[in-house]
Amino acid sequence: MEIKLPERNVDLVNLTAQIVASYAASNSVTQSDLTGLIASVHLSLTKIGAEPEPPVEALIPAVPIKKSITADFLICLEDGRKFKTLKRHLAKFGLTPEEYRAKWNLPADYPMVAPNYAESRSQLAKSMGLGRKAAPAPIIAKRSRAKASA
């Protein structure tokens, strides 16, 4: 059974074989290294004919990063809109907080919630009694049963 390859692939295979054969003729190559060499040469030749990758556009935030955090809100670097919390808004762009931080090269402790909003939620939780250890359960003495006389 003969396998038909496109002409470009046949050319790449032939070029790869010629290059590897020339290299192996003048250098000592073990069998285990030979497969890696063939793969490496073939990949390099494949990349030569491929279209170059488009250059990555420099990211320009909607506002300067230092001005994106205020006491009452955070400004999204993607579109410049103001929010008390960014997590749900980032989902519109298909980003998680970690991906957002990585995309804009932000530190790991970059907030996703405005400082005043976080403080007001903290105070609300404390006023409701959250965040405290539960009171110990009262100890109930066990009653012993009176033994029936026989």
C-alpha positions as CSV (number, residue, x, y, z in Angstrom):
1,M,0.0,0.0,0.0
2,E,1.6,3.3,-1.1
3,I,0.9,6.5,0.8
4,K,0.3,9.6,-1.3
5,L,1.8,12.7,0.2
6,P,1.3,16.2,-1.1
7,E,4.3,17.4,-3.2
8,R,5.4,19.9,-0.5
9,N,5.6,17.2,2.1
10,V,7.6,14.9,-0.2
11,D,10.0,17.8,-0.8
12,L,10.3,18.4,3.0
13,V,10.9,14.7,3.6
14,N,13.6,14.6,0.9
15,L,15.3,17.8,2.2
16,T,15.2,16.5,5.8
17,A,16.8,13.2,4.7
18,Q,19.6,15.0,2.8
19,I,20.4,17.3,5.7
20,V,20.3,14.6,8.3
21,A,22.4,12.3,6.1
22,S,25.0,15.0,5.5
23,Y,25.1,15.8,9.2
24,A,25.4,12.1,10.3
25,A,28.2,11.5,7.7
26,S,30.5,14.0,9.4
27,N,29.3,13.7,13.0
28,S,28.7,10.7,15.3
29,V,25.0,10.4,16.1
30,T,23.4,7.6,18.2
31,Q,20.2,6.0,17.1
32,S,18.3,7.6,19.9
33,D,19.5,11.0,18.9
34,L,18.8,10.4,15.2
35,T,15.0,10.5,15.7
36,G,15.2,13.8,17.6
37,L,17.5,15.2,14.9
38,I,15.1,14.2,12.1
39,A,12.1,15.7,13.9
40,S,14.0,18.9,14.7
41,V,15.2,19.4,11.1
42,H,11.8,18.6,9.7
43,L,10.1,21.1,12.0
44,S,12.6,23.8,11.1
45,L,12.1,23.2,7.4
46,T,8.3,23.4,7.9
47,K,8.6,26.7,9.7
48,I,10.7,28.2,6.9
49,G,7.8,27.9,4.4
50,A,5.1,29.0,6.8
51,E,3.8,32.5,7.0
52,P,5.3,34.5,9.8
53,E,3.2,34.9,12.9
54,P,1.6,38.3,13.1
55,P,3.3,40.6,15.6
56,V,1.6,40.8,19.0
57,E,0.1,44.2,19.5
58,A,1.3,46.1,22.5
59,L,-1.4,46.2,25.1
60,I,-2.5,49.7,25.9
61,P,-4.8,50.0,29.0
62,A,-7.8,52.2,28.9
63,V,-6.4,54.1,31.9
64,P,-3.0,54.1,33.5
65,I,-2.6,51.1,35.8
66,K,-1.7,53.3,38.8
67,K,-5.0,55.2,38.4
68,S,-7.1,52.0,38.0
69,I,-7.6,51.6,41.8
70,T,-9.5,54.2,43.7
71,A,-11.1,54.0,47.1
72,D,-14.7,53.6,45.8
73,F,-14.2,51.7,42.5
74,L,-11.8,49.9,40.2
75,I,-11.4,50.9,36.6
76,C,-11.3,48.0,34.1
77,L,-8.1,48.2,32.0
78,E,-9.9,46.5,29.1
79,D,-12.6,49.1,28.5
80,G,-12.2,51.9,31.2
81,R,-15.5,51.3,33.0
82,K,-15.8,51.7,36.7
83,F,-16.9,48.8,39.0
84,K,-17.0,48.0,42.7
85,T,-16.0,44.4,41.8
86,L,-14.3,43.3,38.5
87,K,-14.7,39.5,38.6
88,R,-18.1,39.3,36.8
89,H,-17.2,42.0,34.3
90,L,-14.1,40.2,33.3
91,A,-16.2,37.2,32.3
92,K,-17.5,39.3,29.4
93,F,-14.0,39.3,28.0
94,G,-13.5,35.6,28.8
95,L,-11.0,36.3,31.5
96,T,-10.5,35.0,35.0
97,P,-8.9,37.3,37.6
98,E,-5.6,35.4,37.2
99,E,-5.7,35.7,33.4
100,Y,-6.5,39.5,33.7
101,R,-3.5,40.0,36.1
102,A,-1.3,38.0,33.7
103,K,-2.5,39.8,30.6
104,W,-1.8,43.3,32.1
105,N,1.3,42.2,34.1
106,L,-0.3,43.1,37.4
107,P,0.9,41.8,40.8
108,A,-0.8,38.8,42.3
109,D,-2.2,41.0,45.1
110,Y,-3.9,43.4,42.6
111,P,-7.5,43.8,44.0
112,M,-10.6,42.6,42.2
113,V,-12.8,44.5,44.7
114,A,-12.7,48.3,45.5
115,P,-11.2,48.9,49.0
116,N,-14.1,50.8,50.4
117,Y,-16.6,48.2,49.1
118,A,-14.5,45.4,50.7
119,E,-14.5,47.3,54.0
120,S,-18.2,47.9,54.0
121,R,-18.9,44.2,53.3
122,S,-16.5,43.3,56.1
123,Q,-18.3,45.6,58.5
124,L,-21.7,44.1,57.4
125,A,-20.5,40.6,58.0
126,K,-19.1,41.5,61.5
127,S,-22.4,43.2,62.4
128,M,-24.2,39.9,61.5
129,G,-21.9,38.0,63.8
130,L,-19.9,36.3,61.1
131,G,-16.2,35.7,61.5
132,R,-16.4,34.7,65.1
133,K,-15.9,31.3,66.6
134,A,-19.1,29.6,67.5
135,A,-19.9,29.6,71.2
136,P,-19.2,26.3,72.9
137,A,-22.2,24.1,73.2
138,P,-23.5,23.9,76.7
139,I,-22.5,20.7,78.5
140,I,-25.6,18.7,79.5
141,A,-25.1,16.4,82.4
142,K,-26.1,12.9,81.7
143,R,-28.7,11.5,84.1
144,S,-28.1,8.0,85.3
145,R,-31.1,5.7,85.2
146,A,-32.3,4.4,88.5
147,K,-31.7,0.7,88.6
148,A,-34.9,-1.3,89.1
149,S,-34.9,-3.5,92.2
150,A,-35.0,-7.2,91.5
